[in-house]
Amino acid sequence: VLLGSGLTVLSQPLMYVKVLVQVGYEPLPPTLGRNVFGRQVYQLPGLFAYAKHIVKVDGRAGLFKGLTPRLCSSAIGTVVHSKVLQVPGAAFWGGCSLPDASFPVQPGASKKEPVSSLEQVLKETSREMVARSAATLITHPFHVITLRCMVQFIGRETKYSGTLSAFATIYREEGVLGFFAGLIPRLLGDILSLWLCNMLAYLINTYALENGGDRAPLWGGSAAPWGSKVPLFLPQVSTMAEMKSYSQAVTGFFASMLTYPFVLVSNLMAVNNCGLAGGLLPYAPTYSSWLDCWSQLHREGNMSRGNSLFFRKVPTGKRYVWD
């Protein structure tokens, strides 16, 4: 919990800027810069320019708006996730407990047959899905308050000035459903990202890495004709376990990129039509549902808005609101 809280504090300015960009708030006009290929293009302000503007308006403490409810969400979510995973497997899988994580090979079976490991991956991913979904469901009200505290920067409001008062405000104006605005796309995105990540990692580890495990190394070793250990200009990976951890990281990044639209729609629905300037025109119309939000963003070509905070090229024909 302490480690998670520390990471939450460190990443707060990044999330703050990201949320404001997702809403469509551009406090600074585009400037002429160069992209990664050296070509001159008009660019919207990046992370550091955006953060500098926030510090100029609200001071350094302004970068940490919404930190308290986010810390509550992180701590409670960690506890809930851990408690759900501690529930015996029989509670979830109809009396079938999860097998040992060591993936024992049955007598006479080949190591390259992925039947038992696939079953293990499916069970563990399903269990993780239940734990994550439970944590997301319970902590989503804190997530909504966090986003609204951040979006207040746009209209300089103080409507959500404290966590407890924010709970009272949402309940008074929107009822219980107000605490779960944007929950469905967030849950769908988390579940899809988890399954994509784990299944892609399983396929890579099983059919790409393990099948090539018996091959000669790509760097100079005992297989080299000269008997020396000279690297062949390729990064050396000491063990198969490290390669599998790298594949997990790559597939996780790939899955998060594919499911980013769910994150964007969820955050927009959490602040839409809540009485804050950032949830109303000209930043966003009133969406009837998260599907309506998705379709409008898709028509505008804004499904990846806020996904990158660097080299933010101004698309042709787009209009942005800035002070």
Buried (B, 14 or more C-beta within 10 A) or exposed (E): EEEEBEEBBEEBBEBBBBBBBBBBBBBEEBEEBEEEEEEEBBBBBBBEBBBEBBBEEBEEEBBBBBBBBBBBBBBBBBBBBEEBBEEEBEEBEEEEEBBEEEBEEEEEEEEEEBEBBBEBBBBBBBBBBBBBBBBBBBBBBBBBBBBBBBBBBBBEBEBBEBBEEBBEBBEEEBEEEBBBBBBBBBBBBBBBBBBBBBBBBBBBBBEEBBEEEEEEBBBBBEEBEEEEEEEEEEEEBEEEEEBBBBBBEBBBEBBBEBBBBBBBBBBBBBBBBBBBBBBBEEBBEEBEEBEBBBEBBEEEEBBEBBBBBEEBBBEEEEEBEEE
